[in-house]
């Protein structure tokens, strides 16, 4: 039941760090900083050179302490490379049937990028566990409530447009988690990994606060 365990761990913290780096080494450094700040779900994008190497190293270092996944996975071939490297979840900017089949075969959570109700419905019919609303800034937090009216069962994780100023709204409107990229990891350009850790702590706390407030008002179902 590792698949369920991974999904539960991602939902528990509610934040996935989306890491695009110039090298596998930098991706690992950024991941260390994020995990130190409490973000234990790490998405290494395949736009990062030797992303599979970074995934393997992080899985070896952290084991069950963190969930290491692969992002920007465009096809089933790349998905299999990621899974063989140790990726515990796979994220794509769009929906691909063959990738969904492969992830189902290996019992790896697949988060497929969708925008419309039709896309989400098709993805869910093919076993997609979490719908990645991408780009999230194309619609904003209010779109979540609109989607969950006809599809209350959908698990949504927006990526793009999530920051410290609006993360609470995404969570309160029903997102199971959020993906955060540049707004979290950009200090790496200046080798300021301590700042990434600080930001990670803030994002994790914001999610916890939003969920607590929602429980008080009866917002989480």
C-alpha positions as CSV (number, residue, x, y, z in Angstrom):
1,X,0.0,0.0,0.0
2,X,2.9,2.3,-0.6
3,X,0.9,4.4,-3.1
4,X,-1.6,5.3,-0.4
5,X,1.2,6.1,2.0
6,X,2.8,8.5,-0.5
7,X,-0.5,10.3,-1.2
8,X,-1.1,10.6,2.6
9,X,2.3,12.1,3.2
10,X,1.9,14.6,0.4
11,X,-1.5,15.6,1.7
12,X,-0.2,15.8,5.3
13,X,2.2,18.6,4.7
14,X,0.2,20.0,1.8
15,X,3.2,21.5,0.0
16,X,5.2,20.1,-2.9
17,X,8.5,21.8,-3.7
18,X,8.8,22.0,-7.5
19,X,12.6,22.1,-8.2
20,X,14.0,23.2,-11.5
21,X,17.8,23.4,-11.3
22,X,20.8,23.8,-13.5
23,X,22.3,20.5,-12.4
24,X,21.5,17.4,-10.4
25,X,23.9,18.7,-7.7
26,X,22.0,22.0,-7.3
27,X,18.7,20.1,-7.3
28,X,19.9,18.1,-4.3
29,X,21.1,21.2,-2.5
30,X,17.7,22.9,-3.0
31,X,16.0,19.7,-1.8
32,X,18.0,19.6,1.4
33,X,17.0,23.2,2.1
34,X,13.3,22.5,1.5
35,X,13.3,19.4,3.6
36,X,15.1,21.2,6.4
37,X,12.3,23.7,6.3
38,X,9.6,21.0,6.7
39,X,8.6,20.5,3.0
40,X,9.0,16.7,2.7
41,X,7.5,16.3,-0.8
42,X,10.0,17.1,-3.4
43,X,9.4,17.2,-7.2
44,X,12.5,17.1,-9.3
45,X,11.6,18.3,-12.7
46,X,13.0,16.6,-15.8
47,X,14.0,19.9,-17.2
48,X,16.9,19.5,-14.7
49,X,19.9,17.8,-16.3
50,X,20.4,14.3,-14.9
51,X,17.2,14.6,-12.9
52,X,17.1,10.8,-12.4
53,X,20.5,11.0,-10.7
54,X,19.2,13.6,-8.3
55,X,16.1,11.5,-7.6
56,X,18.2,8.4,-6.8
57,X,20.5,10.3,-4.5
58,X,17.7,11.9,-2.6
59,X,15.8,8.6,-2.1
60,X,19.0,7.1,-0.9
61,X,19.6,9.9,1.6
62,X,16.1,10.4,2.9
63,X,14.3,7.1,2.5
64,X,10.9,7.3,4.2
65,X,11.7,10.7,5.7
66,X,10.6,12.4,2.5
67,X,8.7,11.7,-0.7
68,X,10.8,12.2,-3.8
69,X,9.0,12.5,-7.1
70,X,9.6,13.5,-10.7
71,X,8.1,16.5,-12.5
72,X,7.7,17.7,-16.1
73,X,7.2,14.1,-17.2
74,X,5.9,14.3,-20.7
75,X,5.6,10.7,-21.7
76,X,5.6,7.1,-20.4
77,X,9.3,6.5,-21.3
78,X,10.4,9.4,-19.0
79,X,8.0,8.2,-16.4
80,X,9.6,4.7,-16.4
81,X,13.1,6.3,-16.1
82,X,11.9,8.3,-13.1
83,X,10.3,5.3,-11.5
84,X,13.4,3.1,-12.0
85,X,15.4,5.9,-10.4
86,X,13.2,5.7,-7.3
87,X,10.6,8.4,-7.9
88,X,7.6,7.9,-5.6
89,X,5.2,10.0,-7.6
90,X,5.1,11.4,-11.1
91,X,3.9,14.8,-12.1
92,X,3.1,16.0,-15.7
93,X,2.0,19.5,-17.0
94,X,-0.7,17.7,-19.0
95,X,-2.6,14.4,-19.1
96,X,-1.2,11.4,-21.0
97,X,-3.0,8.0,-21.2
98,X,0.2,5.9,-21.6
99,X,1.8,7.6,-18.6
100,X,-1.3,7.0,-16.5
101,X,-1.3,3.3,-17.5
102,X,2.4,3.0,-16.6
103,X,2.0,4.6,-13.2
104,X,-1.0,2.5,-12.5
105,X,1.1,-0.6,-13.4
106,X,3.8,0.3,-10.9
107,X,1.3,1.7,-8.4
108,X,2.9,5.1,-8.4
109,X,0.7,8.2,-7.8
110,X,0.3,10.2,-11.0
111,X,-0.5,14.0,-10.9
112,X,-1.6,15.1,-14.3
113,X,-2.0,18.7,-15.4
114,X,-5.5,19.8,-16.2
115,X,-7.5,23.0,-16.6
116,X,-11.1,22.1,-17.6
117,X,-13.7,19.9,-16.0
118,X,-13.6,17.7,-19.1
119,X,-9.8,17.2,-18.8
120,X,-10.1,16.5,-15.1
121,X,-12.9,13.9,-15.7
122,X,-10.9,12.1,-18.3
123,X,-7.8,12.1,-16.1
124,X,-9.7,10.7,-13.2
125,X,-11.3,8.0,-15.4
126,X,-7.7,6.8,-16.2
127,X,-6.7,6.6,-12.5
128,X,-5.1,9.9,-11.9
129,X,-4.9,10.4,-8.2
130,X,-4.3,14.1,-8.0
131,X,-5.2,16.7,-10.6
132,X,-2.5,19.3,-11.0
133,X,-4.2,22.6,-11.8
134,X,-1.7,24.1,-14.2
135,X,-1.1,26.9,-14.6
136,X,-2.9,27.9,-11.4
137,X,-2.5,31.6,-12.0
138,X,-4.7,31.3,-15.1
139,X,-7.7,31.0,-12.8
140,X,-6.9,31.6,-9.2
141,X,-8.2,30.1,-5.9
142,X,-11.9,30.8,-6.6
143,X,-11.8,28.3,-9.5
144,X,-11.3,25.5,-7.0
145,X,-14.8,26.0,-5.5
146,X,-16.3,26.2,-9.0
147,X,-14.7,22.8,-10.0
148,X,-15.5,21.0,-6.7
149,X,-19.3,21.8,-7.1
150,X,-19.8,19.3,-9.9
151,X,-16.6,17.2,-8.9
152,X,-16.5,17.2,-5.1
153,X,-14.4,14.0,-5.2
154,X,-11.5,15.5,-7.2
155,X,-8.2,16.0,-5.5
156,X,-6.6,19.2,-6.8
157,X,-3.0,20.6,-6.4
158,X,-2.5,23.9,-8.1
159,X,1.0,24.8,-9.4
160,X,1.9,28.2,-10.7
161,X,0.6,31.4,-9.0
162,X,0.8,30.1,-5.4
163,X,2.6,32.4,-3.0
164,X,2.7,33.3,0.7
165,X,0.0,35.9,0.1
166,X,-2.6,33.5,-1.4
167,X,-1.7,30.0,-0.3
168,X,-4.3,30.1,2.5
169,X,-7.1,30.7,0.0
170,X,-6.0,27.8,-2.2
171,X,-6.2,25.5,0.9
172,X,-9.4,26.9,2.3
173,X,-11.1,26.5,-1.1
174,X,-10.4,22.8,-1.1
175,X,-6.9,22.0,-2.5
176,X,-5.4,18.8,-1.1
177,X,-1.9,20.3,-1.6
178,X,-0.1,23.1,-3.5
179,X,3.0,23.0,-5.7
180,X,5.4,25.8,-5.3
181,X,8.4,26.5,-7.6
182,X,10.1,29.8,-8.2
183,X,8.5,31.6,-5.3
184,X,10.2,29.1,-3.0
185,X,13.4,28.1,-4.7
186,X,14.5,31.3,-6.5
187,X,17.1,32.2,-3.7
188,X,19.2,29.3,-5.0
189,X,20.3,31.7,-7.8
190,X,22.3,33.5,-5.1
191,X,23.3,30.3,-3.3
192,X,21.0,31.5,-0.4
193,X,19.8,28.0,0.7
194,X,19.1,29.3,4.2
195,X,16.5,31.6,2.7
196,X,14.8,28.6,1.0
197,X,14.6,26.8,4.3
198,X,13.1,29.9,5.9
199,X,10.5,30.2,3.1
200,X,9.7,26.5,3.3
201,X,9.0,26.9,7.0
202,X,6.6,29.8,6.2
203,X,4.7,27.9,3.6
204,X,4.3,24.8,5.8
205,X,3.0,27.0,8.6
206,X,0.6,28.9,6.3
207,X,-1.0,25.6,5.2
208,X,-1.3,24.4,8.8
209,X,-2.9,27.7,9.9
210,X,-5.3,27.7,6.9
211,X,-6.4,24.1,7.7
212,X,-6.9,24.9,11.3
213,X,-9.0,28.0,10.5
214,X,-11.0,26.0,8.1
215,X,-11.7,23.3,10.7
216,X,-12.9,25.9,13.1
217,X,-15.4,27.3,10.5
218,X,-16.4,23.9,9.2
219,X,-14.7,24.4,5.8
220,X,-12.9,21.1,5.4
221,X,-15.0,18.2,4.4
